[in-house]
Each structure stands twice: as C-alpha cells, then as structure tokens.
Amino acid sequence: MKQRIASSKPSYPCQPTVSELRSSASGAVSAVDKQTRGAWIVHHGRKIAVDQQGAAEYSAIDVAAKAAGLLARLAESNQATLSKVQVEAVAKAGGLNPKTELGACLEQLERRRLIDCASDGALSVLGISGRTALGHASDIFDDNAPEPIELAAIDLAELAPSAPPKGSSRLRSLSATHISWRRVIRAIFSIKRRK
C-alpha cells in the first residue's frame, strides 16, 4: 500500500502519494504528464486554502483544485446520479461552501462535460475515477487562464524534488518561460511570512 502524504486535514482521494510526486521529477517541466501536474495543482490548492489571500492571488489554482477535489468525491459515490442534497453534502464534506463555491465548481465540471446537471439539481458523474480527476485538474487550470506566477509555481514545484539546481540555471529557465525569477522568489517568501 502506498504511503500518503501526512496532513492535519482529511485525506483527499486525488491527493498524490510521495512516490507519485517524486517519480516524474525529471527536471523537464514541459514533459510533465497531466496527472502529475494535476497532483501539484491539488497540492498547491490545499496550501493556498490556509492563506487568507491565497485564493484571490492564485485563483486558477484554487478553482481547479476545488473542482477536481469535488469531482473525485462525486466519483467515489456508488450511485450514477446524486440528488441536490447529496451533492451539497459531498461539497460540505470537502470543505466547499455550497452557497459560494459549489456553483463555480459545478460550472467548471459541466463546461468540461464531466458531469451532467439536471434541472432539479441532481447530477450524474460521467465515467470519472479519483485518478482521472487529477488530469482534469490540469485541464481546468488551463481553462481558467492562469497568471504567469501560477504557472511558475506549478513548474517550480516540479523542479523541487529533483537534484538542487547548479547556480540559478533552473530559476533562470523558469523566469524565461513565465516571469522574473526575483518575482518568483518574492512570491514564495511572501507566502511563508504570512503563515
């Protein structure tokens, strides 16, 4: 059995294992598969949830992580169709506010045709598992026009498990792709200071 990453919060079905996070750490950010990228998005979404300004500053990561978590929880159900009450219960169990966040997450999932919503609020999950929810997290992230700092955060996370960079070559590569490396460093340290 794979060891899950320890957390004070309940474990999410789409939370990556340590080996999943490390297995694809080749240093080639562009070659990252969707599931690994989705795992980093879910991971970052959980981290920014504890930061008061996190969701506002990293909105594409936030909505993609929440929608993927909801999708994975909905897919765990043994039922093909869930009532509105059941959907709200699943959302609350996942820490989503049913009045403000649930609608946005359902809209994201319906736009990608991952669920089918009925007029009475019931919905059907269309052939999804917890594992495939990670790939969809990556797609939802891309659909929400992520800011360069969000793209850099995901790419930097993929670089982190690999061997430490020589000098600042990887940071410079990252900054050439997305944003200034000084802004990346400032963003990382400003999050740490707020905690």
Secondary structure, 3 states (H helix, E strand, C coil): CCCECCCCCCCCCCCCEHHHHHHCCCCCHHHCCHHHHHHHHHHHHHHHCCCCCHHHHCHHHHHHHHHHHHHHHHHHCCCCEECHHHHHHHHHHCCCCCCCCHHHHHHHHHHCCCEEECCCCCEEECCCCHHHHHHHHHHHHHHCCCCHHHHHHHHHHHHCCCCCCCCCHHHHHHHHHCCCHHHHHHHHHHHHHHC
